[in-house]
């Protein structure tokens, strides 16, 4: 069973485009979509509405910077502070090119900072590349769980 991709995005248009791009990349990973930072932390910690979800962490978190309730930077800070979550790759996927946002993201331990391209085909290509790299090609740190596909 492949680990899911966690997509945390509140903008409806960006969400649709990201899902189209991930679908076009033909990844077999499920995509879990959450719309705010509080939901993301509940999912990751298996709390509240997500208390019954299965064990294990996502292959990667694609995290918008500006989210309702809890910002992407606050989610990133919480993920990096939690020993059970800190090894999950986090990609900040945002429209912000503000230097302070980039600097703060890296200070908090983001693995990559990707500015959403405005042109649709560039956006599709960027998301597909992200999905393939983090969900398929990236080798997680020793000791972390990595679900592998078993051919029958």
C-alpha positions as CSV (number, residue, x, y, z in Angstrom):
1,X,0.0,0.0,0.0
2,X,1.4,3.3,-1.1
3,X,1.5,6.2,1.4
4,X,-0.8,9.1,0.5
5,X,0.1,12.6,-0.5
6,X,-1.3,15.2,1.9
7,X,-2.5,18.3,0.0
8,X,-3.4,21.3,2.3
9,X,-4.9,24.0,0.1
10,X,-7.8,26.4,0.8
11,X,-8.0,28.1,-2.7
12,X,-10.6,26.2,-4.8
13,X,-8.9,27.0,-8.1
14,X,-5.4,26.1,-6.9
15,X,-6.8,22.9,-5.4
16,X,-8.5,21.9,-8.7
17,X,-5.4,22.6,-10.7
18,X,-3.1,20.7,-8.3
19,X,-5.4,17.7,-8.4
20,X,-5.5,17.7,-12.2
21,X,-1.7,18.0,-12.2
22,X,-1.3,15.1,-9.8
23,X,-3.7,13.0,-11.8
24,X,-1.8,13.7,-15.0
25,X,1.4,12.5,-13.4
26,X,-0.3,9.1,-13.0
27,X,0.9,8.5,-9.5
28,X,-0.8,5.6,-7.7
29,X,-0.8,7.4,-4.4
30,X,-4.1,8.6,-2.9
31,X,-4.3,12.3,-2.3
32,X,-5.8,13.4,1.0
33,X,-7.2,17.0,0.6
34,X,-7.6,19.3,3.6
35,X,-8.6,22.9,3.5
36,X,-7.0,24.5,6.6
37,X,-4.0,24.2,8.9
38,X,-6.1,22.9,11.9
39,X,-7.4,20.0,9.8
40,X,-3.9,19.2,8.6
41,X,-2.6,18.9,12.2
42,X,-5.6,16.9,13.3
43,X,-5.0,14.5,10.4
44,X,-1.3,14.2,11.1
45,X,-1.9,13.6,14.8
46,X,-4.9,11.4,14.3
47,X,-7.1,13.6,16.4
48,X,-10.8,14.8,16.2
49,X,-12.3,14.0,12.8
50,X,-9.2,12.0,11.9
51,X,-8.9,9.9,15.1
52,X,-9.9,6.7,13.2
53,X,-7.6,7.1,10.2
54,X,-5.0,4.3,9.7
55,X,-1.5,4.6,11.1
56,X,1.4,5.9,9.1
57,X,2.4,9.3,7.8
58,X,1.9,10.7,4.3
59,X,4.7,10.4,1.7
60,X,4.8,14.2,1.4
61,X,2.9,17.2,2.6
62,X,2.1,19.8,-0.1
63,X,1.3,22.8,2.1
64,X,0.0,26.2,1.2
65,X,1.5,29.1,3.0
66,X,-1.6,31.2,3.7
67,X,-4.3,28.9,5.2
68,X,-7.2,29.7,7.4
69,X,-7.2,28.9,11.2
70,X,-3.5,27.8,11.3
71,X,-1.1,29.1,8.7
72,X,1.2,26.9,6.7
73,X,4.2,28.2,8.6
74,X,2.6,27.2,11.9
75,X,1.7,23.8,10.6
76,X,5.4,23.4,9.5
77,X,6.6,24.4,12.9
78,X,4.4,21.9,14.6
79,X,5.4,19.1,12.3
80,X,9.1,19.7,12.8
81,X,8.6,19.9,16.6
82,X,6.8,16.5,16.7
83,X,9.2,13.5,16.7
84,X,6.5,11.3,15.1
85,X,6.1,13.7,12.2
86,X,9.4,15.6,11.7
87,X,10.7,13.2,9.0
88,X,7.8,13.8,6.7
89,X,8.9,15.8,3.7
90,X,7.1,19.1,3.5
91,X,6.9,21.2,0.3
92,X,5.6,24.7,0.7
93,X,3.4,25.2,-2.4
94,X,2.4,28.8,-2.6
95,X,2.0,31.9,-4.7
96,X,4.1,34.0,-2.3
97,X,7.5,35.1,-3.6
98,X,8.1,37.2,-0.5
99,X,11.7,36.7,0.6
100,X,10.6,36.7,4.3
101,X,8.2,33.8,3.6
102,X,11.0,31.8,1.8
103,X,13.5,32.5,4.6
104,X,11.1,31.6,7.4
105,X,10.0,28.4,5.7
106,X,13.6,27.2,5.4
107,X,14.4,28.3,9.0
108,X,11.5,26.1,10.1
109,X,12.8,23.1,8.1
110,X,10.8,23.0,4.9
111,X,12.3,20.6,2.3
112,X,11.3,22.7,-0.7
113,X,9.7,26.0,-1.5
114,X,7.8,26.1,-4.8
115,X,6.1,29.2,-6.1
116,X,2.9,28.2,-8.1
117,X,3.5,29.0,-11.7
118,X,0.8,31.2,-13.3
119,X,0.8,29.3,-16.7
120,X,-1.4,26.2,-16.4
121,X,1.0,23.9,-18.3
122,X,4.0,25.0,-16.2
123,X,1.9,24.4,-13.0
124,X,0.9,20.9,-14.2
125,X,4.5,20.1,-14.9
126,X,5.8,21.5,-11.6
127,X,3.2,19.5,-9.6
128,X,3.8,16.3,-11.5
129,X,7.6,16.6,-10.9
130,X,7.0,17.2,-7.2
131,X,4.6,14.3,-6.9
132,X,7.0,11.9,-8.6
133,X,10.0,13.0,-6.7
134,X,8.6,13.0,-3.2
135,X,6.2,10.0,-3.5
136,X,8.3,7.7,-5.7
137,X,11.9,8.7,-6.0
138,X,12.8,10.1,-2.6
139,X,14.3,7.7,-0.1
140,X,13.1,8.6,3.4
141,X,15.5,8.7,6.4
142,X,16.6,5.4,7.9
143,X,14.1,4.1,10.4
144,X,11.1,5.9,8.9
145,X,8.3,3.8,7.5
146,X,8.1,3.6,3.8
147,X,5.2,1.7,2.3
148,X,6.3,-0.3,-0.7
149,X,4.3,-1.7,-3.5
150,X,4.3,-5.4,-3.6
151,X,3.8,-7.0,-7.0
152,X,1.7,-10.2,-6.9
